[in-house]
């Protein structure tokens, strides 16, 4: 039987992933839950939102397996993936389009973003002098608009901003006609 609350979803799938050797992280409140797992460069995610379709299951195969990006699957396929790090024979997940419109390079997991950051630092060191004056990526962060995406930034410190979808529109300049002109 399915979980009725985000807390029950987090507990159920946190235990399932931990039992199979996944590194688990959870983010839970009264309206939503996100459970993430990473193992051998593969990743999984379960989301539960009270106001929307209760639970969604996502999988990400290890790099180099010819299936980049997150795919939405059903619960049975998700559980198979957790144990096998692959989809069942003949099954394909639904490719998920990103809601990220930042224009920056997208990494599907924090682990892959960290590798990208290391690669940038190595390339910068190999390039030698002259590159030090330019901005240098120094950390990875989760995209505000799509929680399945990570980016790199040169900002050492950052305070969480309001997602673009919740930001007010810029005010339209108006001309003050109160002077009778």
Secondary structure, 3 states (H helix, E strand, C coil): CCCCCHHHHHHHHHHHHHHCCCEEEEEECCCEEEEEEEECCEEEEEEEECCCCCEEEEEECCCCCCCCCCEEECHHHHHHHHHHCCCCCCCCCEECCCCCCCCCCCECCHHHHHHHHHHHHHHHHHHCCCCCCCCCCCEEEECCCCCCCEEEECCCCCCCCCCHHHCCCCCCCCCCCCCCC
